[in-house]
Amino acid sequence: MITEKRSNLSGIRKRGDKYQVNFQFERKRHWITIGSDKEEAIKFRKKLQYLSEEGTLREFLNESRKKNITYGDAVEEHNQKHLVHLKSADRAYLALKASLKFFSDRKITSIQWDEIEEFKNKRLKEVSCSTVRQELAMIGAVFERQLKNGVINDNVVKMVKPPLVNNVRENILSHLDFLKLLRAKWKYLNHGKEKVKNIEHYIKLALVIADYTAMRIGEILALTWDNVDLDSVEEPKIYIPVSKSKIKRHVPIHSNLKEILIKEKNGSNSRFVINKNKNRINRINKGFKNACLKAGLENTWIHDLRHRAITRWVQEGKSIPAIMAATGHATYSAFKRYTNLSDKDIHTLVGRKTKPLPLITFYDFYNDQMVTRKNRTAEDVLNEKFKEMGVEN
């Protein structure tokens, strides 16, 4: 920002067919391009000299800057003053890259709503509706900042209707498929020798915690043992100090999960619940997707475990406010996307009973054998089910 000081004006030069006016301000030399008319350049230099003597040069230069700010400049300002301070800074800036190719050198004051709509329609042919919706939201934030700065008079992005997104998962990961995922294994060659690899243990643990607590995967990966209360007999809980919704909350720990976590804590030398060789794990997407592929569950998302937990609580008849307090949902509209209820669940309204989604037990998790009423182990039952489905185990 230019401060108010007296400047020394001097010089006009021609670059190509354009005249530029030169002046000294705060010990720095500045050149302003005027146009192809030399007389206009002379008049403008005199105007700068007059403004400097009147003490209004700073205000004039700032107003000129506002009128000439490009969309690229506005994006960079938004990035430096806001996005860089976010945990998701890289992802947020990535959502603006496509619009930079479209509008980068345009003055932000010249961009109209129908051009934003044209951008939207072009992007809908290239990427998903949810991606376009996110991009429009980020463009709108850039325009909103310039509206507050007084550069523009309206946020034209608000005049463009974002595409509708159906982000409700209609299918839910079944208990059989979840067990199948936890037991995923595949063969690979290592220096010519065939070996067998199982799904990573830390990935299994993260998925089971999500299935019990409905925590977001980022919250689980950041979880430390200091925030896991396993000593309380009546109310063991997990404390989440930082979340997506910026709401601090507690999540209850089921007795089955408590048993698993106690075993994990006793065998861990790391402060992080999810760790590999004592080090924190930042991402499990690649390992998770690979396990899903090997298990034949390509259309499975990590977030499906959060869906399972919330759906189970609703099936069990837990109160909606209590569930939302545990999940960190601030609005019901966001919360209801996670309740994947079936027709059988709806029939409970007239007295019919339905069983909630089963939970993974201690023995399921560690692949120990558990005797059933028919004297078969859980592993035997699962293998038989795999055989019926034609799945090679």
FIDRENVO-336987 format. One record per residue (C-alpha): residue in three letters; x, y, z. Coordinates in steps of 0.05 Angstrom, whole numbers, padded with zeros to 5 digits, always signed. Example, Ala and Ser with C-alpha at 12.3 -4.5 7.8 and 13.67 -1.06 7.14 Angstrom:
% residues 2
Ala+00246-00090+00156 Ser+00273-00021+00143 
***
This chain:
% residues 393
Met+00000+00000+00000 Ile+00028+00068-00020 Thr+00035+00118+00037 Glu+00024+00192+00032 Lys+00090+00226+00014 Arg+00109+00280-00035 Ser+00132+00251-00102 Asn+00179+00279-00156 Leu+00149+00272-00225 Ser+00194+00268-00286 Gly+00197+00238-00354 Ile+00155+00209-00410 Arg+00178+00151-00453 Lys+00151+00112-00511 Arg+00149+00036-00511 Gly+00123+00008-00577 Asp+00063+00052-00594 Lys+00048+00068-00521 Tyr+00070+00127-00479 Gln+00090+00117-00406 Val+00094+00168-00351 Asn+00150+00161-00300 Phe+00150+00188-00229 Gln+00188+00177-00164 Phe+00148+00157-00103 Glu+00175+00133-00036 Arg+00245+00126-00066 Lys+00218+00080-00121 Arg+00209+00093-00194 His+00141+00078-00224 Trp+00118+00076-00297 Ile+00045+00082-00316 Thr+00023+00065-00387 Ile-00024+00118-00415 Gly-00035+00103-00488 Ser-00014+00124-00558 Asp-00029+00199-00549 Lys+00031+00239-00526 Glu-00013+00298-00506 Glu-00053+00253-00460 Ala+00012+00229-00428 Ile+00034+00301-00415 Lys-00034+00318-00385 Phe-00031+00257-00341 Arg+00039+00274-00316 Lys+00014+00343-00297 Lys-00045+00312-00262 Leu+00000+00268-00220 Gln+00042+00329-00201 Tyr-00021+00367-00180 Leu-00046+00307-00139 Ser+00021+00301-00105 Glu+00020+00375-00085 Glu-00052+00367-00060 Gly-00033+00306-00018 Thr-00084+00260-00053 Leu-00036+00220-00097 Arg-00039+00157-00053 Glu-00115+00155-00057 Phe-00114+00165-00132 Leu-00062+00110-00144 Asn-00101+00061-00100 Glu-00165+00076-00138 Ser-00129+00065-00204 Arg-00102-00001-00179 Lys-00173-00024-00160 Lys-00199-00008-00229 Asn-00142-00047-00262 Ile-00139-00108-00217 Thr-00143-00173-00257 Tyr-00176-00238-00237 Gly-00108-00269-00229 Asp-00087-00213-00181 Ala-00152-00224-00142 Val-00139-00299-00136 Glu-00068-00287-00112 Glu-00092-00238-00060 His-00145-00287-00035 Asn-00093-00342-00033 Gln-00043-00301+00007 Lys-00093-00271+00056 His-00137-00331+00067 Leu-00123-00398+00032 Val-00051-00406+00056 His-00076-00408+00128 Leu-00123-00467+00115 Lys-00104-00540+00127 Ser-00133-00555+00058 Ala-00095-00497+00024 Asp-00069-00537-00034 Arg-00137-00568-00050 Ala-00172-00501-00044 Tyr-00123-00467-00091 Leu-00129-00525-00140 Ala-00204-00510-00145 Leu-00185-00442-00175 Lys-00136-00466-00228 Ala-00187-00479-00282 Ser-00218-00410-00273 Leu-00148-00378-00277 Lys-00140-00407-00347 Phe-00208-00378-00365 Phe-00204-00308-00334 Ser-00132-00296-00311 Asp-00115-00232-00349 Arg-00185-00203-00348 Lys-00200-00143-00305 Ile-00245-00169-00250 Thr-00292-00110-00260 Ser-00305-00132-00331 Ile-00326-00204-00316 Gln-00401-00214-00323 Trp-00448-00267-00296 Asp-00461-00298-00364 Glu-00386-00310-00372 Ile-00385-00346-00306 Glu-00443-00388-00331 Glu-00405-00403-00395 Phe-00347-00426-00353 Lys-00394-00471-00312 Asn-00424-00504-00374 Lys-00355-00516-00403 Arg-00329-00548-00339 Leu-00391-00593-00333 Lys-00368-00627-00397 Glu-00300-00640-00367 Val-00310-00657-00293 Ser-00364-00678-00244 Cys-00420-00634-00218 Ser-00391-00634-00148 Thr-00324-00609-00174 Val-00357-00552-00213 Arg-00398-00534-00152 Gln-00335-00529-00110 Glu-00300-00487-00164 Leu-00359-00438-00166 Ala-00357-00432-00091 Met-00283-00415-00092 Ile-00292-00364-00149 Gly-00349-00333-00109 Ala-00303-00325-00049 Val-00252-00289-00092 Phe-00305-00241-00118 Glu-00333-00231-00047 Arg-00265-00207-00022 Gln-00261-00156-00078 Leu-00332-00134-00063 Lys-00312-00120+00009 Asn-00250-00084-00017 Gly-00294-00038-00058 Val-00264-00061-00124 Ile-00330-00088-00152 Asn-00402-00069-00138 Asp-00434-00138-00143 Asn-00413-00211-00135 Val-00436-00236-00203 Val-00421-00309-00184 Lys-00483-00308-00140 Met-00525-00298-00202 Val-00502-00365-00230 Lys-00541-00426-00206 Pro-00493-00481-00184 Pro-00505-00551-00212 Leu-00547-00598-00170 Val-00506-00654-00137 Asn-00535-00719-00113 Asn-00482-00736-00061 Val-00526-00784-00021 Arg-00497-00855-00019 Glu-00557-00899-00033 Asn-00519-00964-00021 Ile-00485-00980+00045 Leu-00426-01026+00057 Ser-00454-01092+00082 His-00425-01128+00141 Leu-00401-01185+00097 Asp-00366-01137+00050 Phe-00334-01101+00108 Leu-00307-01167+00136 Lys-00283-01184+00066 Leu-00246-01117+00063 Leu-00213-01127+00132 Arg-00188-01196+00109 Ala-00165-01172+00040 Lys-00101-01206+00017 Trp-00067-01215-00049 Lys-00005-01246-00081 Tyr+00053-01208-00111 Leu+00123-01223-00136 Asn+00185-01200-00098 His+00251-01215-00132 Gly+00217-01272-00169 Lys+00187-01302-00107 Glu+00112-01303-00096 Lys+00089-01271-00031 Val+00023-01256+00002 Lys+00005-01187+00028 Asn-00052-01169+00074 Ile-00086-01102+00084 Glu-00043-01059+00129 His-00060-01066+00203 Tyr-00063-00991+00214 Ile-00113-00984+00156 Lys-00157-01038+00188 Leu-00155-01002+00255 Ala-00173-00935+00224 Leu-00233-00966+00187 Val-00259-01002+00249 Ile-00254-00938+00291 Ala-00293-00901+00236 Asp-00346-00957+00236 Tyr-00356-00951+00311 Thr-00350-00875+00321 Ala-00370-00842+00254 Met-00307-00800+00259 Arg-00279-00770+00196 Ile-00216-00805+00171 Gly-00175-00742+00180 Glu-00196-00738+00253 Ile-00177-00811+00263 Leu-00108-00803+00232 Ala-00095-00743+00277 Leu-00119-00779+00340 Thr-00069-00787+00397 Trp-00074-00833+00457 Asp-00078-00771+00502 Asn-00147-00758+00474 Val-00172-00829+00483 Asp-00202-00841+00552 Leu-00200-00916+00564 Asp-00196-00912+00640 Ser-00269-00892+00651 Val-00311-00953+00666 Glu-00379-00922+00651 Glu-00363-00869+00599 Pro-00300-00884+00557 Lys-00295-00832+00503 Ile-00253-00799+00449 Tyr-00240-00724+00451 Ile-00236-00688+00384 Pro-00204-00619+00394 Val-00202-00600+00320 Ser-00252-00618+00267 Lys-00278-00598+00198 Ser-00337-00562+00229 Lys-00291-00528+00281 Ile-00333-00559+00337 Lys-00297-00592+00395 Arg-00334-00656+00414 His-00332-00723+00450 Val-00349-00789+00418 Pro-00369-00849+00461 Ile-00328-00913+00456 His-00367-00979+00449 Ser-00345-01036+00494 Asn-00321-01077+00434 Leu-00279-01019+00408 Lys-00252-01006+00478 Glu-00226-01078+00480 Ile-00191-01069+00413 Leu-00161-01001+00433 Ile-00135-01027+00499 Lys-00097-01082+00462 Glu-00071-01032+00411 Lys-00048-00983+00464 Asn-00012-01036+00504 Gly+00027-01056+00442 Ser+00042-00985+00417 Asn+00102-00940+00429 Ser+00073-00882+00389 Arg+00032-00824+00413 Phe-00012-00832+00352 Val-00067-00885+00352 Ile-00058-00896+00277 Asn+00016-00904+00264 Lys+00069-00943+00226 Asn+00135-00954+00260 Lys+00115-00901+00312 Asn+00105-00849+00258 Arg+00039-00814+00244 Ile+00002-00835+00181 Asn-00023-00776+00140 Arg-00061-00813+00085 Ile-00090-00883+00076 Asn-00126-00871+00010 Lys-00078-00910-00033 Gly-00074-00971+00012 Phe-00149-00970+00023 Lys-00165-00967-00051 Asn-00116-01022-00066 Ala-00148-01067-00013 Cys-00217-01051-00041 Leu-00194-01070-00110 Lys-00165-01136-00087 Ala-00229-01151-00048 Gly-00273-01135-00107 Leu-00304-01073-00074 Glu-00284-01019-00125 Asn-00344-00975-00109 Thr-00327-00969-00035 Trp-00306-00903-00003 Ile-00271-00891+00063 His-00330-00846+00081 Asp-00376-00906+00076 Leu-00355-00926+00146 Arg-00380-00860+00173 His-00446-00875+00137 Arg-00449-00944+00169 Ala-00439-00917+00240 Ile-00491-00862+00233 Thr-00542-00909+00200 Arg-00532-00960+00256 Trp-00545-00907+00310 Val-00609-00886+00275 Gln-00630-00959+00268 Glu-00618-00968+00343 Gly-00666-00911+00357 Lys-00614-00862+00385 Ser-00637-00789+00386 Ile-00618-00746+00326 Pro-00590-00688+00368 Ala-00545-00738+00406 Ile-00520-00769+00341 Met-00506-00700+00311 Ala-00468-00680+00374 Ala-00424-00742+00366 Thr-00414-00734+00290 Gly-00402-00659+00290 His-00457-00642+00241 Ala-00481-00571+00249 Thr-00542-00577+00204 Tyr-00594-00631+00195 Ser-00591-00624+00119 Ala-00518-00647+00120 Phe-00532-00701+00172 Lys-00590-00734+00134 Arg-00544-00752+00076 Tyr-00512-00804+00121 Thr-00574-00842+00142 Asn-00576-00899+00091 Leu-00642-00930+00114 Ser-00676-00986+00075 Asp-00749-01002+00065 Lys-00745-01051+00123 Asp-00722-00994+00168 Ile-00783-00952+00148 His-00830-01008+00167 Thr-00807-01002+00240 Leu-00857-00944+00242 Val-00914-00995+00244 Gly-00882-01040+00296 Arg-00839-01086+00253 Lys-00769-01099+00279 Thr-00704-01092+00240 Lys-00634-01110+00262 Pro-00582-01054+00263 Leu-00519-01063+00222 Pro-00473-01113+00258 Leu-00410-01091+00293 Ile-00340-01117+00283 Thr-00319-01156+00345 Phe-00251-01163+00377 Tyr-00245-01232+00346 Asp-00266-01208+00277 Phe-00212-01155+00279 Tyr-00155-01200+00300 Asn-00179-01259+00257 Asp-00185-01304+00319 Gln-00233-01362+00312 Met-00299-01355+00346 Val-00344-01416+00355 Thr-00415-01407+00331 Arg-00478-01444+00352 Lys-00467-01493+00295 Asn-00396-01508+00318 Arg-00366-01471+00259 Thr-00318-01414+00265 Ala-00333-01344+00239 Glu-00277-01355+00189 Asp-00310-01420+00164 Val-00376-01384+00156 Leu-00344-01327+00117 Asn-00305-01375+00072 Glu-00368-01413+00056 Lys-00403-01348+00039 Phe-00346-01328-00006 Lys-00351-01396-00041 Glu-00426-01385-00053 Met-00411-01317-00083 Gly-00357-01347-00128 Val-00302-01306-00094 Glu-00234-01339-00090 Asn-00205-01330-00021 
***
